[in-house]
């Protein structure tokens, strides 16, 4: 039986999925273009063609998880994000659930990538990426630009990360984390909170 040839995008997606499986089963330190080629049953040049080197593979792997989360956020219908309360609850749930699904692999990949000198500030880059996403998400709901200053967006990102990690580690329940995070977001953006200097 003749197998259907994969498109370049399909092959890339397959390789990224297999790369994630290697991280889960063997650890990020065992993820190389050679081990990926062996797992996929393809020649090493095919993995080089998609990722150039191990660093390129790690970059694409972490980005696909960030893009997945942002795509989920952006796919939320406007009708469900008509108020600050509903938007905060949805964002909290989407973020926590994404980390439950992908957190182990994501953390291992980011840690591995951060060992390269040019990615030493990777966690700051990721934070900045989500700050931009959050600013666009909440801007239509909040009248004062001061209220969505950078420091508050950083606080939301940091709380999201720590609460999600706590859920994955079994330290708190999903429902408790989602409730705490959504309440924190509401509190930071509430008209009653003292506006900080816009940054």
C-alpha distance (Angstrom), angle and dihedral (degrees) to the residues before:
residue distance angle dihedral
X1 . . .
X2 3.82 . .
X3 3.80 114.3 .
X4 3.79 119.0 -133.3
X5 3.79 111.2 -110.9
X6 3.78 112.8 -118.2
X7 3.79 120.8 -123.5
X8 3.79 116.5 -121.6
X9 3.81 90.5 -103.5
X10 3.80 92.5 49.1
X11 3.80 91.3 49.3
X12 3.81 91.3 48.2
X13 3.81 91.4 50.5
X14 3.81 90.6 48.1
X15 3.81 91.9 50.2
X16 3.80 92.3 48.7
X17 3.80 90.7 50.8
X18 3.79 91.0 50.0
X19 3.81 90.4 46.2
X20 3.81 89.1 55.4
X21 3.81 89.6 50.4
X22 3.81 90.6 52.8
X23 3.82 90.1 51.9
X24 3.82 90.1 51.2
X25 3.80 96.8 45.9
X26 3.80 102.8 32.2
X27 3.81 107.3 15.0
X28 3.80 131.8 -106.4
X29 3.81 91.7 -82.9
X30 3.82 89.0 66.7
X31 3.80 93.6 53.0
X32 3.80 109.8 106.3
X33 3.78 133.4 142.9
X34 3.80 88.1 -104.1
X35 3.82 95.5 52.3
X36 3.79 88.7 45.6
X37 3.80 91.8 50.9
X38 3.80 90.3 49.0
X39 3.81 92.1 49.8
X40 3.81 91.8 47.7
X41 3.80 94.2 44.8
X42 3.81 92.4 -125.1
X43 3.79 134.4 117.6
X44 3.79 119.4 -88.2
X45 3.84 92.7 -115.1
X46 3.80 88.6 64.8
X47 3.80 91.6 59.7
X48 3.82 89.9 44.8
X49 3.78 89.5 52.0
X50 3.81 90.5 57.1
X51 3.81 101.7 38.0
X52 3.85 109.1 13.6
X53 3.81 92.5 -145.7
X54 3.80 143.1 -5.2
X55 3.79 91.7 -82.9
X56 3.80 90.6 54.5
X57 3.79 89.9 50.8
X58 3.81 92.2 51.7
X59 3.82 91.0 48.2
X60 3.79 93.0 52.7
X61 3.80 91.6 44.5
X62 3.81 95.2 54.5
X63 3.79 92.5 41.3
X64 3.79 93.0 53.5
X65 3.82 89.6 59.2
X66 3.80 93.0 47.6
X67 3.80 89.9 47.6
X68 3.79 91.2 48.2
X69 3.80 91.2 54.4
X70 3.81 94.0 45.8
X71 3.81 90.9 47.2
X72 3.81 89.4 54.2
X73 3.79 90.7 50.3
X74 3.79 93.3 47.5
X75 3.81 91.7 47.0
X76 3.81 92.0 61.8
X77 3.82 107.5 112.2
X78 3.79 115.3 -112.4
X79 3.80 88.6 -124.9
X80 3.82 89.2 66.2
X81 3.81 92.8 48.9
X82 3.78 98.4 51.7
X83 3.82 94.7 117.6
X84 3.77 136.2 38.9
X85 3.80 90.7 -119.0
X86 3.81 95.2 53.8
X87 3.80 93.1 42.7
X88 3.80 92.5 49.9
X89 3.81 91.8 49.6
X90 3.80 93.4 48.3
X91 3.80 94.3 45.9
X92 3.80 91.2 49.0
X93 3.81 92.8 50.2
X94 3.80 94.7 45.0
X95 3.80 92.8 48.7
X96 3.80 96.0 46.4
X97 3.82 92.8 45.7
X98 3.80 92.5 49.7
X99 3.79 91.2 52.9
X100 3.80 90.9 47.2
X101 3.82 88.3 56.0
X102 3.78 99.5 40.3
X103 3.79 109.7 11.3
X104 3.80 99.0 106.3
X105 3.78 94.0 52.6
X106 3.80 93.8 39.7
X107 3.80 94.7 52.7
X108 3.81 92.3 47.4
X109 3.80 92.3 48.7
X110 3.81 94.2 47.1
X111 3.81 90.7 48.2
X112 3.81 91.0 50.3
X113 3.80 92.7 47.1
X114 3.81 92.3 47.0
X115 3.81 88.9 63.1
X116 3.81 88.9 72.6
X117 3.85 109.4 88.2
X118 3.80 93.8 -130.3
X119 3.82 89.9 55.7
X120 3.81 97.7 45.3
X121 3.81 88.5 114.0
X122 3.80 94.4 46.1
X123 3.79 95.4 121.3
X124 3.80 90.0 54.9
X125 3.81 89.5 50.0
X126 3.79 90.9 51.5
X127 3.80 90.6 49.0
X128 3.82 90.8 50.7
X129 3.80 90.2 49.4
X130 3.79 92.1 55.8
X131 3.80 93.0 42.7
X132 3.81 88.2 62.1
X133 3.81 91.3 48.3
X134 3.82 92.5 48.8
X135 3.79 93.2 46.4
X136 3.80 91.1 55.8
X137 3.80 92.0 44.0
X138 3.81 95.9 53.3
X139 3.81 101.2 32.2
X140 3.87 94.6 87.4
X141 3.82 90.5 52.9
X142 3.80 100.6 47.1
X143 3.78 124.6 63.9
X144 3.81 99.1 -163.3
X145 3.81 116.2 69.0
X146 3.82 87.2 -160.0
X147 3.79 89.3 64.5
X148 3.81 91.8 62.1
X149 3.78 94.6 47.9
X150 3.79 119.0 152.4
X151 3.80 95.2 -102.4
X152 3.81 91.9 60.0
X153 3.78 92.7 47.1
X154 3.81 89.4 50.7
X155 3.81 88.7 51.1
X156 3.80 90.7 53.3
X157 3.79 92.2 48.5
X158 3.80 92.7 47.5
X159 3.80 93.2 48.0
X160 3.81 90.8 47.1
X161 3.80 91.2 53.4
X162 3.79 96.2 46.7
X163 3.79 95.8 44.0
X164 3.80 91.4 47.8
X165 3.81 90.6 50.5
X166 3.79 89.8 49.7
X167 3.81 90.6 53.4
X168 3.81 92.3 49.5
X169 3.81 89.9 48.5
X170 3.81 90.8 50.7
X171 3.79 93.6 -117.8
X172 3.81 95.0 122.1
X173 3.79 134.1 15.1
X174 3.79 122.8 -104.8
X175 3.80 91.9 -116.7
X176 3.81 92.2 51.3
X177 3.81 91.6 49.1
X178 3.81 93.7 47.7
X179 3.80 91.8 47.1
X180 3.80 93.2 47.7
X181 3.79 93.8 46.5
X182 3.80 95.1 46.7
X183 3.81 90.3 48.1
X184 3.79 91.0 49.8
X185 3.81 91.7 51.4
X186 3.79 91.5 49.2
X187 3.78 91.1 48.6
X188 3.78 94.3 50.3
X189 3.79 92.7 49.4
X190 3.77 97.6 37.4
X191 3.83 115.9 122.1
X192 3.81 86.4 -126.1
X193 3.82 92.4 62.5
X194 3.78 116.8 95.4
X195 3.79 110.1 -104.3
X196 3.78 113.8 -120.2
X197 3.75 125.6 -147.0
X198 3.80 110.0 -75.4
X199 3.78 113.4 -110.0
